[in-house]
Amino acid sequence: MSAAVLTAPGRVRLDRVRRPDPGPGQVRIRLEGSGVCGSDLAQWRGAPWFSYPLPPGQPGHEGWGEVDALGSGVEAPAPGTRVATLAIGAYANYALDHASAVVPLPDSLADRPFPAEPLGCAMNVFRRSHVAPDDAVVVVGIGFLGALLTRLAVVAGARVMAVSRRRFARDVGKQAGAEVVAELDHGPAALEEWVRDWNSGRLADSVIEVTGTQSGLDAASRLPRVRGRLVIAGYHQGGPRTVDLQGWNWRGLDVINAHERDQAEYVRGMREAITAVETGRLDPWPLITHTFPLDLLDQALDMARSRPDGFLKAVVIHDG
Ligand SMILES: [Zn+2]
């Protein structure tokens, strides 16, 4: 099979490698494609704790495709079933996953790319955000995940302010139903004023931070009201962050690190995402702005890093 191999930071080549055989309890999936994730950029940029080349297909982990072989002890899903998978190594034609971790995709999603991992992530983050109708919610950072969370909060009846550095992304926030949009670049103090102007002098009930950056965290930390909620949904990689604990403390914030690490929770989120898409709560496809063939994975990763105007989310499509 073909598999992308990251040979060094910023370098990838397509290799022919042996197709894996499913072990006990596993299924093999002939992948149609994989989403390109912001968290892949750590390996793409490089860090001392990674060793290259990475195993074939890594760090792709947002795959979907068709089950094509079952390991021993597995009866379902049957070969031919289209599924979403969390398998690591999804930048390859085939991947193995535990039978209990793949989620069948309904016919209504046929022929559509379905990077279920970030969609499930949005559902899981949102559940832990405890957004209630009429809450004032600020989403700081509008990428794919931020746009999904904006939409989920709006559908739940919240009033939402979408905050982003990029003008294009602020427009996306508007389209997702945000009442107002604001610029991140003006700094935490200006943003605080903005929130008070919008919310009748009060700070926000919930603030969902989706930037994964120190500056985004600094801004988001200023915006929840006393006993409000600060939900960390950004991927904070690459070393420690500093936080204004005095400010958190003074306002008695509930701070929630909203990423799941338990696979059962991930699978639950993926199932909920499928339902949300089928019932119209979420429409992810306009947010998938770029599609690349697997042999142009380098361009996809570069674009995810530089995030040019018009970019929110890329997927790579595998052929053959
Ligand atoms: Zn991801």
Boltz pocket constraint, residues with backbone or C-beta under 6 A from the ligand:
constraints:
  - pocket:
      binder: B
      contacts: [[A, 37], [A, 38], [A, 39], [A, 61], [A, 62], [A, 117], [A, 118]]
      max_distance: 6.0
